Amino acid sequence: MALDMDPVCDGFDIRIWVTKYKPSPAHSDKKALEIESEKKVEMASNKNAKKANLLDHHSIKHILDESVTEIVTSGGYPEDVRMSNIRLFIGTIIIVIALFAQFYNKKFPENRNFLIGCIVLYPFVACTYVVFNGILQLIIYVKEKNAILFTYPPPGSFNSTGLIVTSKLPRFSDMYTLVIASADPQSISAKPQVEFTRSVTKWFTKDGVLVEGIFWKEVEGLINQYGKETKKSK
C-alpha cells in the first residue's frame, strides 16, 4: 500500500512512497498454524466442559452431583451399586408384569383360558404390582433419600464401611449442600458426617460452564476433612 505525501519545498514536489511490510510465506504459514492450533485447543476445552442451564436447578444439581461422584470415586472409594441393582431388578419385575398383561400374543377365543386366568388372578397380579412398586418407593424414601452415591471402603484401608454422599439444592435457591457420612453409622469405624453449603454462583461462569478446578478443590477438602474426623464414640 502506498501513502502519497505532496509537500511543496522550494518549488519542487516531494513524493515519499512507503511500502507496507510483507512477511515471508513461511512466517505466514507458521502463524496460521499456531492460530489454528489454539482454536482446536479452545474447541476441545469447550467440548469437554460441563455446562448447565442456569435457569434450571435440576440441570445445575445434575452437573454438580455427577462431578461429586467422579471426585469421590477418583479418590479411591469404589462405587457400591448394589442398591441401584436392587432398584433395577424390582423395576424390571414391575415392567414385565405390565407388559405380560398388556401384550399377550393370542387373540380371542384362543386366549379365553388366559383371560379367565387373568380375571381370577387379577387381584393377585394387581397386588403384586402394588407391592413391588411400594417396596421400590420405600427403598428410595428410607435408604436413599437425597443420596447420590454409595461407596465401598478404599481398598487396603482399615475402615469396614464406605461412604454415603448426599446433596441438596432447594428449588429457587442457589445454596448447594453436600454431605459425606458413613454408609453404616453403626459400624465401629464410622465417623461423624461432614458437610458444606455453598452458593452455586462460585462454581459456574455466566455461560453456565462449571469451573471444575474450584469445585474439585472444595469437594476434595470435604473428603479430607471426613478422613481426619475421629471415630464416633459408642
N, C-alpha and C positions, 0 to 999 in steps of 0.2 A: 504494500500500500504506500502511496506517495503523498507527502504533505507539501503543498506549494506555499512558499513564503516569498512575497514580492516586495520587499522593502526597496526604496529608491535611495541610492547613495552616490552622490556626485554625478547625477545624471545617468547612472548605469543601473540596470535591473539586475538584482542578485537573486538567483533561484537556487534554493537548497533542497535537495532530494534526500529524504530519509527513508531508508528501506527497512521494512519490518523484518525482525529476526525470524528465520525459518529453521526450526530444528531438523536434525537429520532424520531420515526414515527409521533408523534403528532406535533412536531415542523415543520417537513417537510410538512405535510398536511396543516398547518396554513399558511406557507409561500406560498405554491402553490395557496391557495385560495386568498391570497392578490394579487398575481401577476395576477391571472385570473380576479379578480375584477377590477384592474387597466386597464387591456386590454379592458374589457367591457365598462368602462367609456370612454376610449380613442376612441373606435369604435363608441360609441353613439355620442360623440362630433364631430367626423369626419362626421358621417352620417347627423347630423343636420347643419353642417357648409354649408355656401353658397359659392359655388365655381364657378368661371367664367373662360372662356377661354381667357387668357391674349392676345392672338393673334387676338381676335375678339372684336372690340369695341362695337358691338351691344350686345354681351354677357355681357360685363362689365357694360354697361349702364342699361341693364335689371335688373341685380342684384342690382345695386345702386338704381334705381327707385323703385324697389319692396321694398327695405329696407326703403326708404324715406316714402313710403305710410304707412308702418307699424308704423314708428316712429310718424308720424303726427296723424294718427287715434288713436294710443295709448295715445297721449297727450290730448285727449278729443275733437277732431274735427271729427264728424261723416262724413263719405264719402257721397257725393252727386252724385248719379248715374243717375240722370235724363238725362244728356247729353248722357251717354252710352246707356240708354234705347231708346232714340230717334234714335241714330245711328243703333241700333239693329233692331228697327221697320222698318226703311227705308230700311235697308239691306235685311230684310225678304221679304218686298214687291218686291224688285228687283229680289230676288231668285224665288219667286212664279211666277212672270211674265215669267221669263225664263223657268222654269220647265213646266208651263202650255202650253207654245208654243211648247216645245220640246217633251213632253210625253203625248199627248192626246191619250186616250185609245181605240179609234176606228180606223179601217183601211178603206182605200178607197174601195168601193164607199160610205160606211156608213158615213164616215166623210166628205162627199162632201160639205154639208152645212157649216160645221165647217171651212173647208178650204176656202170656198168662204168668210165666215165672217172674217177669218184671213186676206185674201187678202184685203178686204175692210177696215178692222180695223188696218192693219199693220202699216200705218203711225202713227195712234193714239197710238198703243202699243209701237212702237219704240220711239215715242216722250215721252211717259210716263216713259219708262225705262231711257231714257237720262235725263229727268227732275229730277226724284228721285235720280239718281246717281249723278247728278250735285248738288242737294241740299245737299247730303251727303258729297261730296267733299268740298262744300262751308262751311259747319259747321266745318269740320276738319281744313280748312285753316284759317277761320276768328275767330272762337271761341276757338278752342283747341290749334292750333299751336303746341308748344312744351309742352303743359300741360300734366302732368302725374296724376294729382289728383285735383278734385273739392271737397270742403267740405262745410258743414253747419257750422254756428257758434256754439261754445261749448254750451251745454245745461245750462241754467241758467245765461248765460252771457248777458251783455247789448249790445253786438255787434249785428247788424242786417245783417251782411254779413259774409260769410265764407271765405275760402282761395282758391286761385288757385296756385298750385305748378307746376312750370315748370323746366325743366332741359335740359342741352345741353352738348353733348360730341362730338365735331367735329371729323370727320374721320382723322386718322393719328395724333391725338393729345391726350395727356394724361390729359388735363385740363378739369375738370368736373365743370360745372356751375349750381348752384341750386338757384332758385329764388322763394321767397314766397311773394305773393301780395294779395290784396283784390279781392274777386271774383266779387265784384261790385264796381268799382272805383268811381262811382257817389254817393255811399252811404255816409251818414253823419258820419258813424263810420269807414269809410275806412281809412287805414293808408298807409304811404309810403312803397313801396316794399323794401325788404332787400334781399341780395344775397351774395354768396361767390363763389370763383373759386379756386379750389384746384387740385393738381396733384393726380390722382388715385393711384399712387405708394405709397401714405401714408396709404392706406386702404387695400391693398392686399399683401399677402405673395408671395413669389416667386413661390408657387404652385397654385396661383390663389384663395386662400381662403380669403374671406372678414373678416377683423378684425373688427367685429361689434362693440366692445366697443368703439374704437376710432371714428368710423363713426357716431354712435349714439350720442356721446358727441358733435360732431360738428354740427349735424343737430338740436339737441335739443337746442344748443346755438343760432342757427339762428332763431328758433321758438321763443325763449325767447326774442331775440333782436327785432323781429317783434312786440311782445306783449308790449314792452317798448316804441315803437315809438309813438310819439304824432300824433293825427289825422291830416289829411290833411287840410290845410287852404283853405276855399272856396273863 
